Amino acid sequence: MLLDLPLPVRFVTPGGIVETTFPIKAESEDFPIPFPAAPDLVRIDPGLTVLARVTFNVPDAILHRQLRATNDAIGRLRTVEALGKKQDKTSIERRREALSSGTSHAIRPEPTSRRRTGI
């Protein structure tokens, strides 16, 4: 597969916000993160400029902090989706809190079943 895709990434660190772009050339890529310590938050494609579903494994601590970022509804939505795949007690509780907090209408539980309706 031949790719040449610039992927914007935003890091929130104690020193401030750092935005960079990683060149994606293959279906799976690893990039070194040039910080002395782990960032507080990481947002892949913060401006929603890439038409793709990106899989990015984020440590639980960063996911839990992302839920508190009330100025980033899309980031919170993606975090709720990521936490939905985890089965540990803390992730389940944090997801439940986010879904019931009502801070964003975009973050709502999906129905467990969908009914088809005719028009």
DSSP file (Angstrom, degrees, kcal/mol; ACC not computed):
  #  RESIDUE AA STRUCTURE BP1 BP2  ACC     N-H-->O    O-->H-N    N-H-->O    O-->H-N    TCO  KAPPA ALPHA  PHI   PSI    X-CA   Y-CA   Z-CA
    1    1 A M              0   0    0      0, 0.0     2,-0.6     0, 0.0    26,-0.1   0.000 360.0 360.0 360.0 130.1    0.0    0.0    0.0
    2    2 A L        +     0   0    0     24,-0.1     2,-0.3     2,-0.0    24,-0.1  -0.876 360.0 169.0-102.3 117.0    1.4    3.4   -1.0
    3    3 A L        +     0   0    0     22,-0.9     2,-0.1    -2,-0.6    24,-0.0  -0.923  23.5 172.1-125.4 150.6    0.6    6.2    1.4
    4    4 A D        +     0   0    0     -2,-0.3    21,-0.2     2,-0.0    -2,-0.0  -0.552  28.9 152.0-153.0  82.8    1.8    9.7    1.8
    5    5 A L  E     -A   24   0A   0     19,-2.6    19,-3.5    -2,-0.1     2,-0.6  -0.962  39.5-140.9-124.5 121.5   -0.4   11.3    4.4
    6    6 A P  E     -A   23   0A   0      0, 0.0    -2,-0.0     0, 0.0    15,-0.0  -0.718  20.4-161.7 -79.7 123.8    0.4   14.1    6.8
    7    7 A L  E     -A   22   0A   0     15,-3.0    15,-2.7    -2,-0.6     2,-0.2  -0.912   7.8-144.9-111.0 109.5   -1.2   13.4   10.2
    8    8 A P  E     -A   21   0A   0      0, 0.0    37,-3.4     0, 0.0     2,-0.4  -0.496  19.1-174.3 -73.9 141.0   -1.5   16.4   12.5
    9    9 A V  E     -AB  20  44A   0     11,-3.0    11,-2.6    35,-0.2     2,-0.5  -1.000  12.1-155.2-137.6 136.9   -1.0   15.6   16.2
   10   10 A R  E     -AB  19  43A   0     33,-2.8    33,-2.9    -2,-0.4     2,-0.4  -0.954   8.0-167.2-114.6 129.7   -1.5   17.9   19.2
   11   11 A F  E     -AB  18  42A   0      7,-3.2     7,-3.0    -2,-0.5     2,-0.6  -0.951   8.1-155.7-112.9 133.9    0.3   17.3   22.5
   12   12 A V  E     +AB  17  41A   0     29,-2.5    28,-2.4    -2,-0.4    29,-1.6  -0.954  25.3 169.7-108.1 118.6   -0.6   19.1   25.7
   13   13 A T  E >   -A   16   0A   0      3,-2.9     3,-1.7    -2,-0.6    25,-0.0  -0.745  52.3-100.0-121.1 167.3    2.4   19.2   28.0
   14   14 A P  T 3  S+     0   0    0      0, 0.0     3,-0.1     0, 0.0    -1,-0.0   0.796 125.3  54.4 -57.4 -25.7    3.1   21.1   31.3
   15   15 A G  T 3  S-     0   0    0      1,-0.3     2,-0.3     3,-0.0    -3,-0.0   0.527 123.4 -89.3 -86.1  -6.3    5.1   23.5   29.1
   16   16 A G  E <   -A   13   0A   0     -3,-1.7    -3,-2.9     2,-0.1     2,-0.4  -0.860  61.7 -32.3 132.9-168.1    2.2   24.2   26.7
   17   17 A I  E     -A   12   0A   0     -2,-0.3     2,-0.5    -5,-0.2    -5,-0.2  -0.770  47.2-169.1 -94.9 132.1    0.6   23.0   23.5
   18   18 A V  E     -A   11   0A   0     -7,-3.0    -7,-3.2    -2,-0.4     2,-0.4  -0.986   2.1-168.4-122.2 123.1    2.9   21.4   20.9
   19   19 A E  E     +A   10   0A   0     -2,-0.5     2,-0.3    -9,-0.2    -9,-0.2  -0.933  16.7 157.3-113.2 136.1    1.4   20.8   17.4
   20   20 A T  E     -A    9   0A   0    -11,-2.6   -11,-3.0    -2,-0.4     2,-0.4  -0.895  32.7-127.3-145.0 171.9    3.3   18.7   14.9
   21   21 A T  E     -A    8   0A   0     -2,-0.3    -2,-0.0   -13,-0.2   -11,-0.0  -0.996  14.3-155.5-129.9 130.1    2.7   16.6   11.8
   22   22 A F  E     -A    7   0A   0    -15,-2.7   -15,-3.0    -2,-0.4     2,-0.7  -0.878  20.6-126.5-103.2 134.8    3.8   13.0   11.3
   23   23 A P  E     -A    6   0A   0      0, 0.0     2,-0.6     0, 0.0    -2,-0.0  -0.712  21.5-153.6 -82.4 113.9    4.3   11.7    7.7
   24   24 A I  E     +A    5   0A   0    -19,-3.5   -19,-2.6    -2,-0.7     3,-0.1  -0.783  29.5 156.9 -89.7 120.8    2.3    8.5    7.4
   25   25 A K        +     0   0    0     -2,-0.6   -22,-0.9   -21,-0.2     2,-0.3   0.457  60.6  37.9-120.7  -8.3    3.8    6.2    4.7
   26   26 A A  S    S-     0   0    0    -24,-0.1    -1,-0.1     1,-0.1   -24,-0.1  -0.903  86.6-103.3-140.8 167.6    2.5    2.8    5.7
   27   27 A E  S    S+     0   0    0     -2,-0.3     2,-0.4     1,-0.2    -1,-0.1   0.816 112.5  32.6 -62.7 -30.6   -0.6    1.2    7.2
   28   28 A S  S    S+     0   0    0      2,-0.0     2,-0.3    -3,-0.0    -1,-0.2  -0.996  74.9 174.0-130.7 131.8    1.1    1.0   10.6
   29   29 A E        -     0   0    0     -2,-0.4     2,-0.4    -3,-0.1    -5,-0.1  -0.967  18.3-158.3-137.0 150.0    3.6    3.5   11.9
   30   30 A D        -     0   0    0     -2,-0.3    -2,-0.0     2,-0.0     0, 0.0  -0.993  13.8-172.2-125.3 136.8    5.5    4.2   15.1
   31   31 A F        -     0   0    0     -2,-0.4     2,-0.2    -9,-0.0    -2,-0.0  -0.992  24.3-121.2-130.6 137.2    6.9    7.6   15.9
   32   32 A P        -     0   0    0      0, 0.0    -2,-0.0     0, 0.0     0, 0.0  -0.528  24.2-135.3 -71.6 142.1    9.2    8.7   18.8
   33   33 A I        -     0   0    0     -2,-0.2     2,-1.8     2,-0.1    -2,-0.0  -0.896  10.1-144.8-102.1 117.7    7.7   11.4   21.0
   34   34 A P        +     0   0    0      0, 0.0    -1,-0.0     0, 0.0     3,-0.0  -0.305  58.2 112.1 -85.3  56.5   10.4   14.0   21.7
   35   35 A F        -     0   0    0     -2,-1.8    -2,-0.1     1,-0.1     3,-0.0  -0.949  68.5-132.4-125.5 147.7    9.4   15.0   25.3
   36   36 A P  S    S+     0   0    0      0, 0.0     2,-0.3     0, 0.0    -1,-0.1   0.770  94.9  18.6 -68.5 -23.6   11.2   14.4   28.5
   37   37 A A  S    S-     0   0    0     -3,-0.0     0, 0.0     0, 0.0     0, 0.0  -0.916 101.6 -76.4-139.4 166.0    8.0   13.1   30.1
   38   38 A A        -     0   0    0     -2,-0.3     2,-0.0     1,-0.1     3,-0.0  -0.350  54.2-112.1 -61.8 141.1    4.7   11.8   28.9
   39   39 A P        -     0   0    0      0, 0.0   -26,-0.2     0, 0.0     3,-0.1  -0.312  14.3-126.8 -69.9 160.0    2.3   14.5   27.7
   40   40 A D  S    S+     0   0    0    -28,-2.4     2,-0.3     1,-0.2   -27,-0.2   0.898  90.8   8.4 -72.6 -41.2   -0.8   15.3   29.6
   41   41 A L  E     -B   12   0A   0    -29,-1.6   -29,-2.5    24,-0.1     2,-0.4  -0.976  60.8-161.9-139.5 151.8   -3.0   14.9   26.5
   42   42 A V  E     -B   11   0A   0     -2,-0.3     2,-0.5   -31,-0.2   -31,-0.2  -0.995   6.9-171.8-134.0 128.6   -2.6   13.7   22.9
   43   43 A R  E     -B   10   0A   0    -33,-2.9   -33,-2.8    -2,-0.4     2,-0.4  -0.968  12.0-151.3-124.2 117.0   -5.0   14.5   20.1
   44   44 A I  E    S-B    9   0A   0     -2,-0.5   -35,-0.2     1,-0.3     4,-0.1  -0.727  82.5  -6.2 -82.3 130.4   -4.7   12.8   16.8
   45   45 A D  S >  S-     0   0    0    -37,-3.4     3,-1.8    -2,-0.4    -1,-0.3   0.941  74.4-177.6  50.3  61.3   -6.0   15.0   13.9
   46   46 A P  T 3  S+     0   0    0      0, 0.0    -1,-0.1     0, 0.0    28,-0.1   0.757  79.3  50.1 -63.1 -24.5   -7.4   17.7   16.2
   47   47 A G  T 3  S-     0   0    0    -39,-0.0    -2,-0.1     0, 0.0    -3,-0.0   0.369 108.5-122.5 -94.3   5.5   -8.8   19.7   13.3
   48   48 A L    <   +     0   0    0     -3,-1.8    -3,-0.1    -4,-0.1    -4,-0.0   0.928  66.1 139.0  53.9  51.0  -10.6   16.7   11.7
   49   49 A T        +     0   0    0    -41,-0.1     2,-0.6     1,-0.0    -1,-0.1   0.574  45.7  78.1 -99.3 -12.4   -8.7   17.1    8.5
   50   50 A V        -     0   0    0     -5,-0.1     2,-1.6     2,-0.1    -1,-0.0  -0.879  69.9-145.8-105.4 123.6   -7.9   13.4    7.8
   51   51 A L        +     0   0    0     -2,-0.6     2,-0.3     2,-0.1    -2,-0.0  -0.637  65.9  90.8 -87.5  82.5  -10.7   11.3    6.4
   52   52 A A  S    S-     0   0    0     -2,-1.6     2,-0.7     2,-0.0    -2,-0.1  -0.971  78.3-111.6-166.2 155.0   -9.7    8.1    8.1
   53   53 A R        -     0   0    0     -2,-0.3     2,-0.5     2,-0.0    -2,-0.1  -0.893  38.6-157.4 -95.3 116.8  -10.3    6.1   11.3
   54   54 A V        -     0   0    0     -2,-0.7     2,-0.6   -10,-0.1   -10,-0.1  -0.830   6.8-150.9-101.4 128.1   -7.1    6.2   13.2
   55   55 A T        +     0   0    0     -2,-0.5     2,-0.4     2,-0.0    -2,-0.0  -0.875  24.5 168.7 -97.2 123.9   -6.3    3.6   15.8
   56   56 A F        -     0   0    0     -2,-0.6     2,-0.7     2,-0.0   -12,-0.1  -0.967  29.5-139.6-141.8 118.0   -4.0    5.0   18.5
   57   57 A N        -     0   0    0     -2,-0.4    -2,-0.0    25,-0.0    25,-0.0  -0.700  26.3-175.4 -84.0 114.9   -3.3    3.2   21.8
   58   58 A V        -     0   0    0     -2,-0.7     5,-0.1     1,-0.0    -2,-0.0  -0.894  30.7-106.0-111.5 137.1   -3.3    5.8   24.6
   59   59 A P    >>  -     0   0    0      0, 0.0     4,-1.9     0, 0.0     3,-0.7  -0.289  32.1-116.1 -57.9 146.9   -2.3    5.1   28.2
   60   60 A D  H 3> S+     0   0    0      1,-0.2     4,-2.7     2,-0.2     5,-0.2   0.852 112.9  59.8 -54.8 -39.1   -5.4    5.0   30.5
   61   61 A A  H 3> S+     0   0    0      1,-0.2     4,-1.7     2,-0.2    -1,-0.2   0.892 107.2  46.0 -60.4 -39.5   -4.1    8.0   32.5
   62   62 A I  H <> S+     0   0    0     -3,-0.7     4,-2.4     2,-0.2    -1,-0.2   0.900 111.3  52.6 -70.2 -40.1   -4.2   10.2   29.4
   63   63 A L  H  X S+     0   0    0     -4,-1.9     4,-1.4     1,-0.2    -2,-0.2   0.924 108.8  49.9 -58.9 -44.2   -7.7    8.9   28.4
   64   64 A H  H  < S+     0   0    0     -4,-2.7     4,-0.5     1,-0.2    -1,-0.2   0.872 111.5  48.2 -65.8 -36.5   -9.0    9.7   31.8
   65   65 A R  H >< S+     0   0    0     -4,-1.7     3,-1.3    -5,-0.2     4,-0.4   0.880 104.8  60.3 -68.0 -37.4   -7.6   13.3   31.6
   66   66 A Q  H >< S+     0   0    0     -4,-2.4     3,-1.5     1,-0.3    -2,-0.2   0.845  95.6  62.3 -60.0 -33.2   -9.1   13.7   28.1
   67   67 A L  T 3< S+     0   0    0     -4,-1.4    -1,-0.3     1,-0.3    -2,-0.2   0.788 101.3  52.6 -62.7 -26.1  -12.5   13.1   29.6
   68   68 A R  T <  S+     0   0    0     -3,-1.3     2,-1.8    -4,-0.5    -1,-0.3   0.507  79.8 101.5 -87.4  -4.7  -12.0   16.3   31.7
   69   69 A A    X   +     0   0    0     -3,-1.5     3,-1.7    -4,-0.4     7,-0.2  -0.579  47.3 175.7 -81.4  83.2  -11.1   18.4   28.7
   70   70 A T  T 3  S+     0   0    0     -2,-1.8    -1,-0.2     1,-0.3     3,-0.2   0.615  71.2  64.9 -69.0 -12.1  -14.5   20.1   28.3
   71   71 A N  T 3  S+     0   0    0      1,-0.2    -1,-0.3    -3,-0.1     2,-0.3   0.321  95.7  62.2 -90.5   8.8  -13.3   22.3   25.5
   72   72 A D    <>  +     0   0    0     -3,-1.7     4,-2.3    -6,-0.2    -1,-0.2  -0.675  55.1 168.3-136.5  78.6  -12.7   19.3   23.2
   73   73 A A  H  > S+     0   0    0     -2,-0.3     4,-2.5     1,-0.2     5,-0.1   0.882  81.1  49.7 -62.3 -40.7  -16.0   17.5   22.5
   74   74 A I  H  > S+     0   0    0      2,-0.2     4,-2.7     1,-0.2    -1,-0.2   0.913 110.8  50.2 -66.9 -41.5  -14.6   15.4   19.7
   75   75 A G  H  > S+     0   0    0      1,-0.2     4,-1.9     2,-0.2    -2,-0.2   0.903 112.0  48.1 -61.6 -40.7  -11.6   14.4   21.8
   76   76 A R  H  X S+     0   0    0     -4,-2.3     4,-2.6    -7,-0.2    -2,-0.2   0.901 110.4  51.9 -66.1 -40.1  -14.0   13.4   24.6
   77   77 A L  H  X S+     0   0    0     -4,-2.5     4,-2.1     1,-0.2    -2,-0.2   0.935 111.0  46.8 -61.5 -46.7  -16.2   11.5   22.2
   78   78 A R  H  X S+     0   0    0     -4,-2.7     4,-2.2     1,-0.2    -1,-0.2   0.854 111.7  52.5 -63.4 -34.1  -13.2    9.5   20.9
   79   79 A T  H  X S+     0   0    0     -4,-1.9     4,-2.9     2,-0.2    -2,-0.2   0.914 107.1  50.6 -68.3 -43.0  -12.2    8.9   24.5
   80   80 A V  H  X S+     0   0    0     -4,-2.6     4,-1.6     1,-0.2    -2,-0.2   0.908 111.1  50.2 -60.3 -41.2  -15.6    7.5   25.5
   81   81 A E  H  < S+     0   0    0     -4,-2.1     4,-0.5     2,-0.2    -2,-0.2   0.921 111.7  47.7 -61.9 -44.0  -15.4    5.2   22.4
   82   82 A A  H >< S+     0   0    0     -4,-2.2     3,-1.3     1,-0.2     4,-0.3   0.908 111.0  50.3 -64.5 -42.0  -11.9    4.0   23.5
   83   83 A L  H >< S+     0   0    0     -4,-2.9     3,-1.5     1,-0.3    -1,-0.2   0.801  98.9  67.5 -67.1 -27.2  -13.0    3.5   27.1
   84   84 A G  T 3< S+     0   0    0     -4,-1.6    -1,-0.3     1,-0.3    -2,-0.2   0.703  97.2  54.3 -64.4 -18.7  -15.9    1.4   25.8
   85   85 A K  T <  S+     0   0    0     -3,-1.3     2,-0.3    -4,-0.5    -1,-0.3   0.521  96.1  82.6 -90.6  -7.4  -13.5   -1.2   24.6
   86   86 A K    <   -     0   0    0     -3,-1.5    -3,-0.0    -4,-0.3     0, 0.0  -0.751  56.5-166.8-101.2 146.8  -11.8   -1.5   28.0
   87   87 A Q        +     0   0    0     -2,-0.3     2,-0.1     4,-0.1    -1,-0.1   0.297  46.0 119.1-115.9   8.3  -13.3   -3.7   30.8
   88   88 A D  S  > S-     0   0    0      1,-0.1     4,-2.2     4,-0.0     5,-0.2  -0.442  72.5-115.9 -76.1 155.0  -11.3   -2.5   33.8
   89   89 A K  H  > S+     0   0    0      1,-0.2     4,-2.3     2,-0.2     5,-0.2   0.873 111.5  50.5 -59.0 -43.3  -13.3   -1.1   36.7
   90   90 A T  H  > S+     0   0    0      1,-0.2     4,-2.7     2,-0.2    -1,-0.2   0.922 111.5  47.4 -64.8 -44.6  -11.8    2.4   36.5
   91   91 A S  H  > S+     0   0    0      2,-0.2     4,-2.3     1,-0.2    -1,-0.2   0.901 112.1  50.2 -64.8 -40.2  -12.4    2.8   32.8
   92   92 A I  H  X S+     0   0    0     -4,-2.2     4,-2.3     2,-0.2    -1,-0.2   0.923 113.3  46.0 -62.5 -44.3  -16.0    1.6   33.1
   93   93 A E  H  X S+     0   0    0     -4,-2.3     4,-2.4    -5,-0.2    -2,-0.2   0.914 112.4  49.7 -66.5 -43.3  -16.7    4.1   35.9
   94   94 A R  H  X S+     0   0    0     -4,-2.7     4,-2.2     2,-0.2    -1,-0.2   0.896 112.1  48.7 -63.2 -39.8  -15.0    7.0   34.1
   95   95 A R  H  X S+     0   0    0     -4,-2.3     4,-2.5    -5,-0.2    -1,-0.2   0.922 110.4  51.0 -65.4 -43.5  -17.0    6.2   30.9
   96   96 A R  H  X S+     0   0    0     -4,-2.3     4,-1.7     1,-0.2    -2,-0.2   0.914 110.4  49.5 -59.9 -43.5  -20.3    6.0   33.0
   97   97 A E  H  X S+     0   0    0     -4,-2.4     4,-1.0     1,-0.2    -1,-0.2   0.913 111.6  48.6 -61.9 -43.4  -19.5    9.4   34.6
   98   98 A A  H  X S+     0   0    0     -4,-2.2     4,-0.5     1,-0.2     3,-0.4   0.901 111.2  49.8 -65.3 -40.4  -18.8   11.0   31.2
   99   99 A L  H  < S+     0   0    0     -4,-2.5    -1,-0.2     1,-0.2     3,-0.2   0.812 117.2  40.2 -69.2 -29.2  -22.0    9.6   29.7
  100  100 A S  H  < S+     0   0    0     -4,-1.7    -1,-0.2    -5,-0.2    -2,-0.2   0.521  94.2  83.1 -97.2  -5.0  -24.1   10.9   32.6
  101  101 A S  H  < S-     0   0    0     -4,-1.0    -1,-0.2    -3,-0.4    -2,-0.1   0.808  78.8-147.9 -72.3 -28.2  -22.5   14.2   33.1
  102  102 A G     <  +     0   0    0     -4,-0.5     3,-0.1     5,-0.2    -3,-0.1   0.690  54.6 131.7  72.1  17.5  -24.4   16.0   30.3
  103  103 A T  S    S+     0   0    0     -5,-0.3     2,-0.3     1,-0.2    -1,-0.1   0.689  75.4  23.1 -77.4 -16.1  -21.6   18.3   29.5
  104  104 A S    >   -     0   0    0      3,-0.3     3,-1.0     1,-0.1    -1,-0.2  -0.972  61.5-147.5-149.9 133.8  -21.9   17.6   25.8
  105  105 A H  T 3  S+     0   0    0     -2,-0.3    -1,-0.1     1,-0.2    -2,-0.0   0.689  98.9  67.6 -72.0 -16.3  -24.8   16.4   23.7
  106  106 A A  T 3  S+     0   0    0      1,-0.2     2,-1.0    -3,-0.0    -1,-0.2   0.733  89.2  70.8 -73.1 -21.0  -22.4   14.6   21.4
  107  107 A I    <   +     0   0    0     -3,-1.0    -3,-0.3    -9,-0.1    -5,-0.2  -0.792  66.8 132.4-104.5  95.6  -21.4   12.2   24.2
  108  108 A R        -     0   0    0     -2,-1.0    -8,-0.1    -6,-0.0     2,-0.1  -0.968  60.4 -95.7-137.8 150.5  -24.4    9.9   24.8
  109  109 A P        -     0   0    0      0, 0.0     3,-0.1     0, 0.0    -2,-0.0  -0.407  40.4-118.4 -66.7 144.1  -24.6    6.2   25.1
  110  110 A E        -     0   0    0      1,-0.1     2,-0.0    -2,-0.1     0, 0.0  -0.576  36.5-100.0 -77.4 146.4  -25.5    4.3   22.0
  111  111 A P        -     0   0    0      0, 0.0    -1,-0.1     0, 0.0     3,-0.1  -0.381  22.1-133.7 -64.8 145.7  -28.7    2.3   22.1
  112  112 A T  S    S+     0   0    0      1,-0.2     2,-0.3    -3,-0.1    -2,-0.0   0.771  91.1  18.4 -73.7 -24.3  -28.3   -1.3   22.8
  113  113 A S  S    S-     0   0    0      2,-0.0     2,-0.5     0, 0.0    -1,-0.2  -0.994  72.2-145.4-143.0 149.9  -30.7   -2.2   20.0
  114  114 A R        -     0   0    0     -2,-0.3     2,-0.4    -3,-0.1     0, 0.0  -0.954  11.8-146.0-117.5 131.1  -32.0   -0.2   17.1
  115  115 A R        -     0   0    0     -2,-0.5     2,-0.4     1,-0.0    -2,-0.0  -0.757  14.9-130.4 -93.8 141.4  -35.5   -0.6   15.8
  116  116 A R        -     0   0    0     -2,-0.4     2,-0.4     0, 0.0    -2,-0.0  -0.755  24.0-165.2 -87.4 135.4  -36.2   -0.2   12.1
  117  117 A T        -     0   0    0     -2,-0.4     2,-0.2     2,-0.0    -2,-0.0  -0.959  11.3-135.7-121.4 141.5  -39.0    2.1   11.3
  118  118 A G              0   0    0     -2,-0.4     0, 0.0     1,-0.1     0, 0.0  -0.617 360.0 360.0 -92.0 154.7  -40.8    2.4    8.0
  119  119 A I              0   0    0     -2,-0.2    -1,-0.1     0, 0.0    -2,-0.0   0.369 360.0 360.0-107.3 360.0  -41.6    5.6    6.3
